[in-house]
Every structure is written in C-alpha cells, then in structure tokens.
Amino acid sequence: MSFESFADFIDMGGHGLYVWMSYAIALVVIVMNIVNPLMQKRQIFTEQARRLRREKSKS
C-alpha cells in the first residue's frame, strides 16, 4: 500500500471514515479496559478504609 499524499492516506481509498472510526473505537475500548480496573481498585480501597474506620469507632 502506498499513498500519493497524506490526504490519500487519511481517505484510505474512500474507506477512511470506517477505518479511522474502527481505530477510534478500538482505542476507546483499550483505554476503558485499563482505566476501569484502576477506578474499581481505588473504590475498593476507599470502601475498605471506611469499613475499618467504622469498626474502630464502634469498639
């Protein structure tokens, strides 16, 4: 595959919108697969800290 110009590369022979949207969707899914577990981990640690504070205050 060779392209005459950068615009031809972006256009991808008329299929550019589909190609670049596919890349964008894949990138969003990959980022979500990285960020979501990190956010869940932070939430779990926060909940555990609250639980420990409640248990200490009861005793």
HTML snippet that shows the backbone in 3Dmol.js (N, CA, C, O; Angstrom):
<script src="https://3Dmol.org/build/3Dmol-min.js"></script>
<div id="view" style="width:600px;height:400px;position:relative"></div>
<script>
const pdb = `
ATOM      1  N   MET A   1       0.837  -1.178   0.000  1.00  0.00           N
ATOM      2  CA  MET A   1       0.000   0.000   0.000  1.00  0.00           C
ATOM      3  C   MET A   1       0.881   1.239   0.000  1.00  0.00           C
ATOM      4  O   MET A   1       1.691   1.443   0.904  1.00  0.00           O
ATOM      5  N   SER A   2       0.716   2.034  -0.990  1.00  0.00           N
ATOM      6  CA  SER A   2       1.402   3.319  -0.998  1.00  0.00           C
ATOM      7  C   SER A   2       0.391   4.396  -1.344  1.00  0.00           C
ATOM      8  O   SER A   2      -0.528   4.182  -2.135  1.00  0.00           O
ATOM      9  N   PHE A   3       0.573   5.521  -0.755  1.00  0.00           N
ATOM     10  CA  PHE A   3      -0.350   6.625  -0.951  1.00  0.00           C
ATOM     11  C   PHE A   3       0.411   7.785  -1.568  1.00  0.00           C
ATOM     12  O   PHE A   3       1.583   8.005  -1.264  1.00  0.00           O
ATOM     13  N   GLU A   4      -0.255   8.517  -2.427  1.00  0.00           N
ATOM     14  CA  GLU A   4       0.362   9.653  -3.119  1.00  0.00           C
ATOM     15  C   GLU A   4       0.560  10.833  -2.173  1.00  0.00           C
ATOM     16  O   GLU A   4       1.515  11.595  -2.323  1.00  0.00           O
ATOM     17  N   SER A   5      -0.341  10.987  -1.195  1.00  0.00           N
ATOM     18  CA  SER A   5      -0.252  12.118  -0.275  1.00  0.00           C
ATOM     19  C   SER A   5      -0.834  11.708   1.076  1.00  0.00           C
ATOM     20  O   SER A   5      -1.421  10.637   1.230  1.00  0.00           O
ATOM     21  N   PHE A   6      -0.652  12.588   2.035  1.00  0.00           N
ATOM     22  CA  PHE A   6      -1.202  12.328   3.361  1.00  0.00           C
ATOM     23  C   PHE A   6      -2.727  12.317   3.311  1.00  0.00           C
ATOM     24  O   PHE A   6      -3.366  11.548   4.029  1.00  0.00           O
ATOM     25  N   ALA A   7      -3.308  13.161   2.471  1.00  0.00           N
ATOM     26  CA  ALA A   7      -4.772  13.193   2.325  1.00  0.00           C
ATOM     27  C   ALA A   7      -5.287  11.857   1.794  1.00  0.00           C
ATOM     28  O   ALA A   7      -6.337  11.381   2.226  1.00  0.00           O
ATOM     29  N   ASP A   8      -4.552  11.248   0.860  1.00  0.00           N
ATOM     30  CA  ASP A   8      -4.938   9.929   0.357  1.00  0.00           C
ATOM     31  C   ASP A   8      -4.841   8.880   1.464  1.00  0.00           C
ATOM     32  O   ASP A   8      -5.666   7.970   1.544  1.00  0.00           O
ATOM     33  N   PHE A   9      -3.832   9.019   2.310  1.00  0.00           N
ATOM     34  CA  PHE A   9      -3.690   8.103   3.443  1.00  0.00           C
ATOM     35  C   PHE A   9      -4.890   8.219   4.374  1.00  0.00           C
ATOM     36  O   PHE A   9      -5.442   7.207   4.806  1.00  0.00           O
ATOM     37  N   ILE A  10      -5.295   9.446   4.684  1.00  0.00           N
ATOM     38  CA  ILE A  10      -6.444   9.670   5.564  1.00  0.00           C
ATOM     39  C   ILE A  10      -7.725   9.160   4.914  1.00  0.00           C
ATOM     40  O   ILE A  10      -8.580   8.590   5.593  1.00  0.00           O
ATOM     41  N   ASP A  11      -7.864   9.357   3.614  1.00  0.00           N
ATOM     42  CA  ASP A  11      -9.072   8.952   2.897  1.00  0.00           C
ATOM     43  C   ASP A  11      -9.174   7.439   2.740  1.00  0.00           C
ATOM     44  O   ASP A  11     -10.277   6.897   2.663  1.00  0.00           O
ATOM     45  N   MET A  12      -8.031   6.751   2.691  1.00  0.00           N
ATOM     46  CA  MET A  12      -7.971   5.290   2.567  1.00  0.00           C
ATOM     47  C   MET A  12      -8.829   4.766   1.411  1.00  0.00           C
ATOM     48  O   MET A  12      -9.560   3.787   1.558  1.00  0.00           O
ATOM     49  N   GLY A  13      -8.726   5.429   0.276  1.00  0.00           N
ATOM     50  CA  GLY A  13      -9.462   4.958  -0.897  1.00  0.00           C
ATOM     51  C   GLY A  13     -10.968   5.044  -0.743  1.00  0.00           C
ATOM     52  O   GLY A  13     -11.700   4.231  -1.307  1.00  0.00           O
ATOM     53  N   GLY A  14     -11.433   6.019   0.013  1.00  0.00           N
ATOM     54  CA  GLY A  14     -12.867   6.176   0.220  1.00  0.00           C
ATOM     55  C   GLY A  14     -13.398   5.467   1.448  1.00  0.00           C
ATOM     56  O   GLY A  14     -14.577   5.604   1.775  1.00  0.00           O
ATOM     57  N   HIS A  15     -12.561   4.718   2.131  1.00  0.00           N
ATOM     58  CA  HIS A  15     -12.980   3.971   3.315  1.00  0.00           C
ATOM     59  C   HIS A  15     -12.412   4.560   4.606  1.00  0.00           C
ATOM     60  O   HIS A  15     -12.459   3.920   5.656  1.00  0.00           O
ATOM     61  N   GLY A  16     -11.885   5.761   4.526  1.00  0.00           N
ATOM     62  CA  GLY A  16     -11.225   6.390   5.666  1.00  0.00           C
ATOM     63  C   GLY A  16     -12.104   6.525   6.890  1.00  0.00           C
ATOM     64  O   GLY A  16     -11.663   6.256   8.008  1.00  0.00           O
ATOM     65  N   LEU A  17     -13.344   6.939   6.690  1.00  0.00           N
ATOM     66  CA  LEU A  17     -14.234   7.123   7.840  1.00  0.00           C
ATOM     67  C   LEU A  17     -14.401   5.810   8.603  1.00  0.00           C
ATOM     68  O   LEU A  17     -14.306   5.790   9.830  1.00  0.00           O
ATOM     69  N   TYR A  18     -14.647   4.724   7.889  1.00  0.00           N
ATOM     70  CA  TYR A  18     -14.812   3.420   8.539  1.00  0.00           C
ATOM     71  C   TYR A  18     -13.517   2.982   9.229  1.00  0.00           C
ATOM     72  O   TYR A  18     -13.540   2.521  10.370  1.00  0.00           O
ATOM     73  N   VAL A  19     -12.396   3.131   8.533  1.00  0.00           N
ATOM     74  CA  VAL A  19     -11.107   2.688   9.078  1.00  0.00           C
ATOM     75  C   VAL A  19     -10.764   3.471  10.336  1.00  0.00           C
ATOM     76  O   VAL A  19     -10.423   2.869  11.354  1.00  0.00           O
ATOM     77  N   TRP A  20     -10.847   4.802  10.294  1.00  0.00           N
ATOM     78  CA  TRP A  20     -10.440   5.608  11.440  1.00  0.00           C
ATOM     79  C   TRP A  20     -11.433   5.497  12.593  1.00  0.00           C
ATOM     80  O   TRP A  20     -11.035   5.566  13.756  1.00  0.00           O
ATOM     81  N   MET A  21     -12.712   5.328  12.291  1.00  0.00           N
ATOM     82  CA  MET A  21     -13.681   5.101  13.370  1.00  0.00           C
ATOM     83  C   MET A  21     -13.430   3.758  14.047  1.00  0.00           C
ATOM     84  O   MET A  21     -13.595   3.634  15.261  1.00  0.00           O
ATOM     85  N   SER A  22     -13.035   2.760  13.277  1.00  0.00           N
ATOM     86  CA  SER A  22     -12.714   1.456  13.858  1.00  0.00           C
ATOM     87  C   SER A  22     -11.516   1.566  14.788  1.00  0.00           C
ATOM     88  O   SER A  22     -11.514   0.996  15.879  1.00  0.00           O
ATOM     89  N   TYR A  23     -10.497   2.302  14.354  1.00  0.00           N
ATOM     90  CA  TYR A  23      -9.336   2.525  15.221  1.00  0.00           C
ATOM     91  C   TYR A  23      -9.728   3.294  16.480  1.00  0.00           C
ATOM     92  O   TYR A  23      -9.262   2.975  17.574  1.00  0.00           O
ATOM     93  N   ALA A  24     -10.583   4.307  16.328  1.00  0.00           N
ATOM     94  CA  ALA A  24     -11.009   5.106  17.475  1.00  0.00           C
ATOM     95  C   ALA A  24     -11.791   4.262  18.481  1.00  0.00           C
ATOM     96  O   ALA A  24     -11.564   4.360  19.687  1.00  0.00           O
ATOM     97  N   ILE A  25     -12.704   3.442  17.990  1.00  0.00           N
ATOM     98  CA  ILE A  25     -13.487   2.583  18.880  1.00  0.00           C
ATOM     99  C   ILE A  25     -12.581   1.588  19.604  1.00  0.00           C
ATOM    100  O   ILE A  25     -12.740   1.351  20.801  1.00  0.00           O
ATOM    101  N   ALA A  26     -11.641   1.014  18.876  1.00  0.00           N
ATOM    102  CA  ALA A  26     -10.711   0.068  19.498  1.00  0.00           C
ATOM    103  C   ALA A  26      -9.879   0.761  20.568  1.00  0.00           C
ATOM    104  O   ALA A  26      -9.647   0.192  21.634  1.00  0.00           O
ATOM    105  N   LEU A  27      -9.428   1.981  20.299  1.00  0.00           N
ATOM    106  CA  LEU A  27      -8.638   2.723  21.275  1.00  0.00           C
ATOM    107  C   LEU A  27      -9.456   3.035  22.523  1.00  0.00           C
ATOM    108  O   LEU A  27      -8.950   2.931  23.640  1.00  0.00           O
ATOM    109  N   VAL A  28     -10.720   3.417  22.337  1.00  0.00           N
ATOM    110  CA  VAL A  28     -11.593   3.707  23.481  1.00  0.00           C
ATOM    111  C   VAL A  28     -11.782   2.453  24.334  1.00  0.00           C
ATOM    112  O   VAL A  28     -11.737   2.528  25.562  1.00  0.00           O
ATOM    113  N   VAL A  29     -11.991   1.315  23.701  1.00  0.00           N
ATOM    114  CA  VAL A  29     -12.178   0.057  24.442  1.00  0.00           C
ATOM    115  C   VAL A  29     -10.909  -0.295  25.214  1.00  0.00           C
ATOM    116  O   VAL A  29     -10.987  -0.706  26.372  1.00  0.00           O
ATOM    117  N   ILE A  30      -9.752  -0.141  24.594  1.00  0.00           N
ATOM    118  CA  ILE A  30      -8.495  -0.455  25.277  1.00  0.00           C
ATOM    119  C   ILE A  30      -8.287   0.474  26.465  1.00  0.00           C
ATOM    120  O   ILE A  30      -7.898   0.022  27.542  1.00  0.00           O
ATOM    121  N   VAL A  31      -8.541   1.763  26.282  1.00  0.00           N
ATOM    122  CA  VAL A  31      -8.384   2.713  27.387  1.00  0.00           C
ATOM    123  C   VAL A  31      -9.353   2.384  28.516  1.00  0.00           C
ATOM    124  O   VAL A  31      -8.981   2.443  29.688  1.00  0.00           O
ATOM    125  N   MET A  32     -10.588   2.038  28.176  1.00  0.00           N
ATOM    126  CA  MET A  32     -11.562   1.666  29.210  1.00  0.00           C
ATOM    127  C   MET A  32     -11.119   0.410  29.956  1.00  0.00           C
ATOM    128  O   MET A  32     -11.333   0.298  31.163  1.00  0.00           O
ATOM    129  N   ASN A  33     -10.505  -0.534  29.244  1.00  0.00           N
ATOM    130  CA  ASN A  33     -10.030  -1.754  29.889  1.00  0.00           C
ATOM    131  C   ASN A  33      -8.851  -1.493  30.818  1.00  0.00           C
ATOM    132  O   ASN A  33      -8.571  -2.306  31.698  1.00  0.00           O
ATOM    133  N   ILE A  34      -8.170  -0.395  30.641  1.00  0.00           N
ATOM    134  CA  ILE A  34      -7.082  -0.031  31.544  1.00  0.00           C
ATOM    135  C   ILE A  34      -7.596   0.810  32.699  1.00  0.00           C
ATOM    136  O   ILE A  34      -7.232   0.574  33.851  1.00  0.00           O
ATOM    137  N   VAL A  35      -8.442   1.792  32.399  1.00  0.00           N
ATOM    138  CA  VAL A  35      -8.893   2.756  33.404  1.00  0.00           C
ATOM    139  C   VAL A  35      -9.918   2.158  34.354  1.00  0.00           C
ATOM    140  O   VAL A  35      -9.855   2.420  35.555  1.00  0.00           O
ATOM    141  N   ASN A  36     -10.854   1.369  33.860  1.00  0.00           N
ATOM    142  CA  ASN A  36     -11.926   0.835  34.706  1.00  0.00           C
ATOM    143  C   ASN A  36     -11.404   0.005  35.882  1.00  0.00           C
ATOM    144  O   ASN A  36     -11.858   0.232  37.003  1.00  0.00           O
ATOM    145  N   PRO A  37     -10.487  -0.937  35.697  1.00  0.00           N
ATOM    146  CA  PRO A  37      -9.975  -1.674  36.862  1.00  0.00           C
ATOM    147  C   PRO A  37      -9.246  -0.779  37.870  1.00  0.00           C
ATOM    148  O   PRO A  37      -9.312  -1.012  39.077  1.00  0.00           O
ATOM    149  N   LEU A  38      -8.556   0.239  37.367  1.00  0.00           N
ATOM    150  CA  LEU A  38      -7.882   1.159  38.288  1.00  0.00           C
ATOM    151  C   LEU A  38      -8.884   1.923  39.137  1.00  0.00           C
ATOM    152  O   LEU A  38      -8.667   2.123  40.333  1.00  0.00           O
ATOM    153  N   MET A  39      -9.973   2.346  38.527  1.00  0.00           N
ATOM    154  CA  MET A  39     -11.010   3.058  39.280  1.00  0.00           C
ATOM    155  C   MET A  39     -11.697   2.126  40.270  1.00  0.00           C
ATOM    156  O   MET A  39     -12.010   2.537  41.387  1.00  0.00           O
ATOM    157  N   GLN A  40     -11.936   0.880  39.876  1.00  0.00           N
ATOM    158  CA  GLN A  40     -12.548  -0.082  40.787  1.00  0.00           C
ATOM    159  C   GLN A  40     -11.623  -0.375  41.963  1.00  0.00           C
ATOM    160  O   GLN A  40     -12.080  -0.513  43.097  1.00  0.00           O
ATOM    161  N   LYS A  41     -10.332  -0.468  41.696  1.00  0.00           N
ATOM    162  CA  LYS A  41      -9.360  -0.714  42.765  1.00  0.00           C
ATOM    163  C   LYS A  41      -9.388   0.429  43.765  1.00  0.00           C
ATOM    164  O   LYS A  41      -9.379   0.195  44.974  1.00  0.00           O
ATOM    165  N   ARG A  42      -9.422   1.653  43.279  1.00  0.00           N
ATOM    166  CA  ARG A  42      -9.471   2.814  44.169  1.00  0.00           C
ATOM    167  C   ARG A  42     -10.747   2.801  44.998  1.00  0.00           C
ATOM    168  O   ARG A  42     -10.720   3.114  46.188  1.00  0.00           O
ATOM    169  N   GLN A  43     -11.871   2.440  44.371  1.00  0.00           N
ATOM    170  CA  GLN A  43     -13.144   2.391  45.081  1.00  0.00           C
ATOM    171  C   GLN A  43     -13.124   1.315  46.167  1.00  0.00           C
ATOM    172  O   GLN A  43     -13.630   1.536  47.267  1.00  0.00           O
ATOM    173  N   ILE A  44     -12.547   0.162  45.865  1.00  0.00           N
ATOM    174  CA  ILE A  44     -12.462  -0.917  46.853  1.00  0.00           C
ATOM    175  C   ILE A  44     -11.624  -0.483  48.046  1.00  0.00           C
ATOM    176  O   ILE A  44     -12.002  -0.726  49.192  1.00  0.00           O
ATOM    177  N   PHE A  45     -10.478   0.163  47.783  1.00  0.00           N
ATOM    178  CA  PHE A  45      -9.633   0.632  48.882  1.00  0.00           C
ATOM    179  C   PHE A  45     -10.351   1.678  49.724  1.00  0.00           C
ATOM    180  O   PHE A  45     -10.219   1.687  50.948  1.00  0.00           O
ATOM    181  N   THR A  46     -11.111   2.559  49.077  1.00  0.00           N
ATOM    182  CA  THR A  46     -11.862   3.584  49.809  1.00  0.00           C
ATOM    183  C   THR A  46     -12.932   2.936  50.690  1.00  0.00           C
ATOM    184  O   THR A  46     -13.104   3.318  51.847  1.00  0.00           O
ATOM    185  N   GLU A  47     -13.640   1.970  50.146  1.00  0.00           N
ATOM    186  CA  GLU A  47     -14.671   1.280  50.924  1.00  0.00           C
ATOM    187  C   GLU A  47     -14.070   0.523  52.102  1.00  0.00           C
ATOM    188  O   GLU A  47     -14.645   0.520  53.190  1.00  0.00           O
ATOM    189  N   GLN A  48     -12.934  -0.110  51.902  1.00  0.00           N
ATOM    190  CA  GLN A  48     -12.276  -0.835  52.993  1.00  0.00           C
ATOM    191  C   GLN A  48     -11.806   0.123  54.081  1.00  0.00           C
ATOM    192  O   GLN A  48     -11.909  -0.191  55.267  1.00  0.00           O
ATOM    193  N   ALA A  49     -11.295   1.279  53.692  1.00  0.00           N
ATOM    194  CA  ALA A  49     -10.863   2.267  54.677  1.00  0.00           C
ATOM    195  C   ALA A  49     -12.048   2.757  55.493  1.00  0.00           C
ATOM    196  O   ALA A  49     -11.939   2.910  56.710  1.00  0.00           O
ATOM    197  N   ARG A  50     -13.179   3.004  54.842  1.00  0.00           N
ATOM    198  CA  ARG A  50     -14.392   3.410  55.570  1.00  0.00           C
ATOM    199  C   ARG A  50     -14.835   2.332  56.537  1.00  0.00           C
ATOM    200  O   ARG A  50     -15.199   2.616  57.678  1.00  0.00           O
ATOM    201  N   ARG A  51     -14.802   1.087  56.070  1.00  0.00           N
ATOM    202  CA  ARG A  51     -15.214  -0.020  56.928  1.00  0.00           C
ATOM    203  C   ARG A  51     -14.308  -0.117  58.158  1.00  0.00           C
ATOM    204  O   ARG A  51     -14.790  -0.309  59.274  1.00  0.00           O
ATOM    205  N   LEU A  52     -13.014   0.014  57.952  1.00  0.00           N
ATOM    206  CA  LEU A  52     -12.084  -0.049  59.087  1.00  0.00           C
ATOM    207  C   LEU A  52     -12.329   1.094  60.072  1.00  0.00           C
ATOM    208  O   LEU A  52     -12.286   0.887  61.285  1.00  0.00           O
ATOM    209  N   ARG A  53     -12.587   2.307  59.552  1.00  0.00           N
ATOM    210  CA  ARG A  53     -12.869   3.436  60.442  1.00  0.00           C
ATOM    211  C   ARG A  53     -14.140   3.204  61.236  1.00  0.00           C
ATOM    212  O   ARG A  53     -14.188   3.530  62.422  1.00  0.00           O
ATOM    213  N   ARG A  54     -15.171   2.648  60.613  1.00  0.00           N
ATOM    214  CA  ARG A  54     -16.426   2.361  61.328  1.00  0.00           C
ATOM    215  C   ARG A  54     -16.211   1.320  62.411  1.00  0.00           C
ATOM    216  O   ARG A  54     -16.715   1.461  63.526  1.00  0.00           O
ATOM    217  N   GLU A  55     -15.450   0.261  62.079  1.00  0.00           N
ATOM    218  CA  GLU A  55     -15.205  -0.792  63.060  1.00  0.00           C
ATOM    219  C   GLU A  55     -14.387  -0.279  64.234  1.00  0.00           C
ATOM    220  O   GLU A  55     -14.635  -0.674  65.373  1.00  0.00           O
ATOM    221  N   LYS A  56     -13.420   0.591  63.981  1.00  0.00           N
ATOM    222  CA  LYS A  56     -12.617   1.162  65.069  1.00  0.00           C
ATOM    223  C   LYS A  56     -13.459   2.095  65.931  1.00  0.00           C
ATOM    224  O   LYS A  56     -13.274   2.149  67.147  1.00  0.00           O
ATOM    225  N   SER A  57     -14.386   2.833  65.312  1.00  0.00           N
ATOM    226  CA  SER A  57     -15.192   3.774  66.098  1.00  0.00           C
ATOM    227  C   SER A  57     -16.231   3.038  66.951  1.00  0.00           C
ATOM    228  O   SER A  57     -16.645   3.557  67.988  1.00  0.00           O
ATOM    229  N   LYS A  58     -16.657   1.848  66.538  1.00  0.00           N
ATOM    230  CA  LYS A  58     -17.622   1.066  67.315  1.00  0.00           C
ATOM    231  C   LYS A  58     -16.988   0.437  68.539  1.00  0.00           C
ATOM    232  O   LYS A  58     -17.662   0.232  69.548  1.00  0.00           O
ATOM    233  N   SER A  59     -15.704   0.129  68.467  1.00  0.00           N
ATOM    234  CA  SER A  59     -15.075  -0.550  69.599  1.00  0.00           C
ATOM    235  C   SER A  59     -14.415   0.377  70.556  1.00  0.00           C
ATOM    236  O   SER A  59     -13.847  -0.067  71.554  1.00  0.00           O
TER     237      SER A  59
END
`;
const viewer = $3Dmol.createViewer("view");
viewer.addModel(pdb, "pdb");
viewer.setStyle({}, {cartoon: {color: "spectrum"}});
viewer.zoomTo();
viewer.render();
</script>
